[in-house]
Amino acid sequence: MLDWEMVTLGPRELDVAWMIFAHMVFQELAGLAGLPVCRM
């Protein structure tokens, strides 16, 4: 399955950023614990 809303041509860092963003959004919607966060 391909989600055209998230398709982009660019560096691989964008893929990681989208994956982290989508993970955070779906965990928030599900009410589950999120990813560990490094706060400086």
PAGU-697065 format. One record per residue (C-alpha): z, x, y; residue number from 1. Coordinates in steps of 0.5 Angstrom, whole numbers. Layout:
REM residues N
<node pz="Z" px="X" py="Y" seq="NUM"/>
...
***
This chain:
REM residues 40
<node pz="0" px="0" py="0" seq="1"/>
<node pz="-2" px="3" py="7" seq="2"/>
<node pz="2" px="0" py="13" seq="3"/>
<node pz="-3" px="1" py="19" seq="4"/>
<node pz="2" px="0" py="24" seq="5"/>
<node pz="5" px="7" py="22" seq="6"/>
<node pz="-2" px="11" py="21" seq="7"/>
<node pz="-3" px="17" py="26" seq="8"/>
<node pz="-6" px="24" py="26" seq="9"/>
<node pz="-1" px="29" py="28" seq="10"/>
<node pz="4" px="34" py="25" seq="11"/>
<node pz="8" px="33" py="19" seq="12"/>
<node pz="14" px="32" py="24" seq="13"/>
<node pz="11" px="26" py="26" seq="14"/>
<node pz="12" px="23" py="18" seq="15"/>
<node pz="19" px="26" py="18" seq="16"/>
<node pz="21" px="22" py="24" seq="17"/>
<node pz="17" px="16" py="22" seq="18"/>
<node pz="21" px="16" py="15" seq="19"/>
<node pz="28" px="17" py="19" seq="20"/>
<node pz="27" px="12" py="24" seq="21"/>
<node pz="24" px="7" py="19" seq="22"/>
<node pz="30" px="8" py="14" seq="23"/>
<node pz="35" px="7" py="20" seq="24"/>
<node pz="32" px="1" py="22" seq="25"/>
<node pz="32" px="-2" py="14" seq="26"/>
<node pz="39" px="0" py="13" seq="27"/>
<node pz="41" px="-3" py="19" seq="28"/>
<node pz="38" px="-10" py="17" seq="29"/>
<node pz="41" px="-9" py="10" seq="30"/>
<node pz="48" px="-8" py="13" seq="31"/>
<node pz="49" px="-1" py="9" seq="32"/>
<node pz="51" px="5" py="11" seq="33"/>
<node pz="46" px="10" py="15" seq="34"/>
<node pz="44" px="17" py="14" seq="35"/>
<node pz="49" px="22" py="16" seq="36"/>
<node pz="48" px="24" py="23" seq="37"/>
<node pz="49" px="31" py="26" seq="38"/>
<node pz="52" px="30" py="33" seq="39"/>
<node pz="53" px="36" py="38" seq="40"/>
***
